[in-house]
Amino acid sequence: MNRSGPVQATHAGPSGALLDYEAAAAYLCTTPRQLRELWARRRITAVKVGRSVRFAPADLDAFVAANRVPAVVPRR
């Protein structure tokens, strides 16, 4: 299957823990509604389990790292 755009491997890691919207939102210190919007716009990686959407902690960490904004150091 050929996909356009980057492909990320998503796996739950050794513990096998995938987070639902509420747990993933708590992990990111945001609301489930905001997380649903990020998923709807495909801004965050998720795993589909049947009709359910789950999030791997490693993917949430990657999302945070990708959206990090460096501090601006003032010139002297």
C-alpha positions as CSV (number, residue, x, y, z in Angstrom):
1,M,0.0,0.0,0.0
2,N,1.5,3.3,-1.1
3,R,0.7,6.3,1.1
4,S,1.5,10.0,0.5
5,G,3.3,11.8,3.3
6,P,5.4,10.4,6.2
7,V,4.5,7.1,7.7
8,Q,5.1,6.6,11.4
9,A,5.3,3.3,13.1
10,T,2.9,3.3,16.0
11,H,3.2,0.7,18.7
12,A,2.3,0.6,22.3
13,G,5.7,-0.4,23.6
14,P,6.5,-3.1,26.1
15,S,3.6,-2.4,28.4
16,G,1.0,-2.5,25.6
17,A,-0.8,0.5,27.1
18,L,-2.8,2.6,24.6
19,L,-4.6,5.6,26.0
20,D,-8.2,6.6,25.3
21,Y,-9.1,10.3,24.6
22,E,-9.5,11.1,28.3
23,A,-6.2,9.5,29.4
24,A,-4.3,10.9,26.5
25,A,-5.7,14.4,27.1
26,A,-4.7,14.2,30.7
27,Y,-1.2,13.1,29.6
28,L,-0.9,16.2,27.4
29,C,-2.6,18.5,30.0
30,T,-5.4,19.4,27.6
31,T,-9.0,18.6,27.0
32,P,-10.5,15.5,25.3
33,R,-12.2,18.0,22.9
34,Q,-8.9,19.5,21.9
35,L,-7.4,16.1,21.3
36,R,-10.4,15.1,19.2
37,E,-9.9,18.2,17.0
38,L,-6.2,17.4,16.6
39,W,-7.1,13.8,15.5
40,A,-9.8,15.1,13.2
41,R,-7.3,17.3,11.5
42,R,-4.7,14.5,11.5
43,R,-2.2,16.6,13.4
44,I,-1.5,13.8,15.9
45,T,-0.8,10.1,15.4
46,A,-3.4,7.6,16.7
47,V,-4.3,3.9,16.5
48,K,-7.7,2.7,15.3
49,V,-8.9,-0.3,17.3
50,G,-12.2,-1.1,15.6
51,R,-14.2,2.1,15.9
52,S,-12.2,3.3,18.9
53,V,-9.2,5.7,18.7
54,R,-6.3,5.1,21.0
55,F,-3.0,6.9,21.5
56,A,0.4,5.5,22.3
57,P,2.4,7.5,24.9
58,A,5.5,7.5,22.5
59,D,3.4,9.1,19.8
60,L,2.2,11.8,22.3
61,D,5.8,12.5,23.3
62,A,6.7,12.8,19.6
63,F,3.9,15.2,19.0
64,V,5.1,17.4,21.9
65,A,8.7,17.3,20.6
66,A,7.6,18.2,17.1
67,N,5.6,21.2,18.4
68,R,8.3,22.6,20.7
69,V,9.0,26.3,20.2
70,P,12.5,27.4,21.2
71,A,12.9,30.4,23.5
72,V,14.1,33.7,22.0
73,V,17.3,35.0,23.5
74,P,17.4,38.8,23.5
75,R,20.4,40.4,21.8
76,R,22.6,42.8,23.8
